[in-house]
């Protein structure tokens, strides 16, 4: 038995050399336990050979010069490769973005592979790195430090963007289907990074897109190489160093505008429950039923199974059940802005919700309204990420994409001593202030010659952000940071735009007088159950099942998007297999008219926007 023990001791030493750290007495347990389990000498021989191979790989990794690194590394944002070695290397890619709220995507495995290869080429002093990977790092805001570091090392960079992301519904520039070269949802790109032995004075970055069906992309890749590809030369600029084409023609003009984070004092992203299926519901009654189960006497296992909720690293079902009481939770069921035009209910208690954003959301326990928008967009998204909110609101309010999380900018801030009726009813005994910064208000007063009331300013901002001209002119800037708002030099156009903005607000809150009557019909009786949602452009009908439909819905209304959502489709899709109530049917018809009038108002806003001197 001694040889095996010695053999295992050698294995443990080799593992230590490879970077494995044994705890106290763990080495002895390692070789003793395995000694007792070993029955054949060849087993220990295999283990030693495996450990030696790992040791040799470690030597190559750290010492042997490598001139070419090629591959298709795995994509996994929840990387398990967290050795001290790679984490130290990754710090270089993260140093520019430490202040960002979420830099987790920088820990994706494919980025760690790029970083390791980058380091090896750096060590060698010359070489080529060639990967086909997730393409999000080409334009991601949090990837800017990574791109800067790559530019510092490599003299020539070639990016062939293969696109194909089904996550963001990519289409070709002509609007046709775009497919991935792999059976995955994430878009991909081929990148070649070249470092010359003698550093070049000017860094060169070349880019091209490849759109279309999978077979077409395969044919192109088979027939072409770096020489035959038509490249567009990029000029990646500080601070973002984008590896995709950007048109920053109006940069100086846009920078003079007021960023919404400079306009408002307080703002925050929306609520992230991490258990919507438990605390969020279409009706108040279904939430009451869930909390009755949660606070009842059923065993934890049955509660977990019944409500489809599980323990996480920071939330334990058994512990929370001991703390909460039925009556307390029942008193905390509030209206919830879940999606555009889709108000649901939430049991808003911090013990049930991971990120309640209570420091901001408490201001919606009173009469209030908030601008809802995003900080950044997916590369292929167009800016239509603006809506209105009056209740506690969800982070996914205008997009379910993590990169397009929704932020809320309330008009009023209430004191903690305020008392009053909740949600939309007139509050009393309230102490509040406007949420505009004093610096912004002073600038408005100087520009217009007078200080408008807060609602006028808010409505003006909302109107500008709904201008198609504004959205198109500044589309590149709207993808990479919060919107900026221009201020006119004359009160008259300001007031006119503000009035149009007020109409938009009323339409989006479904309180505009014109919505009392709608041309949309729901003529057929039946189960009212949403089965399969489809739209027939010729008849302008939206079917919810084989027999029943809404009629009089123009195609532009059906297609209209707010943020990432096709509103008319999304509302029904989220109610599949449910019976629509009379209130929901009337609500849906109001939404259709609200969208039609919104489109008309956007045309009016643009006519005026063209004439304004900002």
Secondary structure, 3 states (H helix, E strand, C coil): CHHHHHHHHHHHHHHHHCCCCCCCCHHHHHHHHHHHHCCCHHHHHHHHHHHHHHHHHHHHHHCCCCCEEEECCCCCCCCCCCCHHHHHHHHHHHHHHCCCCCCHHHHCHHHHHHHHHHHHHHHHCCEEEEEEEECHHHCCHHHHHHHHHHHHHCCEEEEEEEECCCCCCCECCCCCECCCCCCCCCCEEEEEEEECCCCCCCCEEEEEECCCCHHHHHHHHHHCCCCCCCCEEECCCCCCCCCCCCCCCCHHHHHCCEEHHHHECCCEECEECCCHHHHEECCHHHHHHHHHHHCCCCCHHHHHHHHCCCCCCCCCHHHHHHHCCHHHHHCCEEEEEEECCEEEEEECCCCCCCECCHHHHHHHCCCCCEEEEECCCCCCCCCCCEEEECCEEECCCCCCCHHHCEEEEECEEECCCCCCCCCCCCCCCCCEEECECHHHHHHHHHHHCCCCCHHHHHHHHHHHHCCHHHHHHCHHHHCCCCCEECCCCCHHHHHHHHHHHHHHHHHHCCCCHHHHCCCCECCCCCCCECCCCEEECCCCEEECCCCCEEECCCHHHHHCEECCEEHHHHHHHCCCCCECCHHHHHHHHHHHHHHHHHHHHHHHHHHHHCCCCC
